[in-house]
Amino acid sequence: MLKPFLTANWRYLAMLNFAVDSKILAPHVPAGTQLDFHNDKTYLSVVGFLFYHTIVCGLPIPRHRNFEEVNLRFYVRKQPVRLAPDTWRRGVVFIRELVPKIAIAVTARVFYGEPYLALPMRSEVEDRDGIVRVKYEWRRGNKWEHLAMNAHGEAQSYAPGSHEEFITEHYWGYTARAGHAVAGERRRSERTSEYRVEHPRWKIWPADSFELKADIATLYGEKFLEPLRAKPVSAFIADGSYVEVQRRTTEP
């Protein structure tokens, strides 16, 4: 059996979640998947978290084991041919992923086709005396931007079928990858990469306060400016866990 491509601990996942018009997301949906809805809504999430003790292909890479990531993602589902008709794989698609190391970004782009960008980053995490504070920052040019959240109390389990379960429990990643050019057509053909992310159910702290401070238009694109400036549907911090990212497969 092949070893996972990556293992790590993901901790203190700040998740800021927005309802979004499905028409905005439609051009980004990989072939063979479809948008995943919860209570007739599609969602866009800004997520910041920490990687700890990262191992790639069974090897710990010096100075690349502990780092931050901030990503923008949305939710899709896929019905595998070999499974029952009512069986779905629920997954995420990334619009942008920020990390602080060039080698990490290049590896993710080459092996998974993910839209990583390397920028200077830093983080502040405090979890003591019933108070949880997280702040994930990235620098573009000479300006620092950030995602921050504060919460209190004990982390809570979420109910089956809840909004929080929908956001946290998508265990697949999907990426549209360029295929071979089709003669006489401007559009490129595409294949879809699929990989599984394995982790136990997390617990969450509902956020008491939060802040997303960034130039959305230049970071993610003009189309995301309006939904990410609207009032979020939810904000919470997930405690996180050990995770395994399996090797990708690509379907024609």
JOGI-V8154 format. One record per pair of residues at least 24 apart in sequence whose ideal C-beta (glycine too) atoms are under 6 Angstrom apart, sorted by the first residue. I is the first residue (numbers start at 1). J is the second residue. If there is no record, write none. Layout:
# JOGI-V8154
i->(I;I)
j->(J;J)
This chain:
# JOGI-V8154
i->(2;3;4;4;4;5;5;6;6;7;7;8;8;8;9;9;9;10;10;10;11;11;12;12;12;13;13;13;13;14;14;14;14;14;15;15;15;15;16;16;16;16;16;17;17;17;17;17;17;18;18;18;19;20;20;24;25;30;30;30;31;31;32;33;33;33;35;36;36;36;36;38;43;44;44;45;46;46;46;47;48;48;64;67;68;68;68;69;70;70;70;71;72;72;75;76;89;90;91;91;91;91;92;92;93;95;96;98;112;113;113;113;114;132;132;145;145;146;147;148;149;149;149;150;150;151;151;151;151;155;155;155;156;156;157;164;168;168;171;172;191;191;192;193;193;194;195;195;196;197;198;199;199;200;202;202;203;204;204;205;206;207;207;210)
j->(247;58;244;245;246;245;247;56;245;55;244;51;54;243;52;53;242;49;240;243;50;240;50;125;134;47;49;238;240;48;134;147;149;237;45;47;167;236;46;210;212;232;235;43;45;167;232;233;234;44;227;232;233;44;227;223;74;174;176;192;190;192;192;76;78;174;76;75;76;77;90;166;75;74;227;73;72;147;212;71;136;147;101;100;121;123;136;99;98;136;147;97;96;220;170;174;172;170;170;172;173;174;170;173;174;220;220;138;248;175;177;193;175;205;237;213;214;213;212;211;207;210;237;208;209;205;207;208;237;203;205;239;203;204;203;204;202;238;197;196;250;252;251;248;250;249;246;248;246;245;244;241;243;241;238;239;239;236;238;237;236;235;236;235)
